[in-house]
Amino acid sequence: MNRKRSFPPVVDPQVRTLILGSLPGGVSLAHSQYYAHPQNRFWKLLAEVIGIDLPALPYAERLPLLLAHGFGLWDVVAEARRDGSLDSNIRDHVHNDLTSLIATLPQLHTIAFNGGTAARLGLKALGEHAGRYRIVLLPSSSQAYTRPYAEKLAAWIMLQER
């Protein structure tokens, strides 16, 4: 079983909300793109949050738009062993250095976790630093998390800035 590695963070100093996943799945790794699996609802959910049809755009255009709306992306796991793409198969993981990253984001006020595994591992990695931020636990955008889209959207829409 090969070790799988996450992508670099998508951030700039204006990021106000950081969305953290667990570790990219096989399709995402093959395409070198966050949330590349066509059944993953990440881009559709975030499109509803920011009001731009992200799925209709090429991937290279999505990331600058996220940043322009104050959103950043990264994963909690830097690398791990995993058969397939399920979070439940993550083994021997190494955390990304979340505390160093958030220290570079002066506007950051919200950390959102895309799914239970990301939340469990990410909150542990952040430790006492988590208390400085609004923490949002999102239902996973993954197709493997079989909740109705409307239920997922009701939680994700809370990422809209008021």
RATAZI-V104215 format. One line per field, one symbol per residue. burial: # if it has 16 or more other ideal C-beta (glycine too) atoms within 10 Angstrom, else .. A space follows every 10 residues. Layout:
BEGIN
burial: ???
END
This chain:
BEGIN
burial: ...#.##.## #...#.#### #####..##. ..#####..# ########## .#.#...... .##..##.## ########## .#..#.#..# ..#.##.#.. ##..#..#.# #########. ###.##...# ..#..#.### ##........ .#...#..#. ..
END
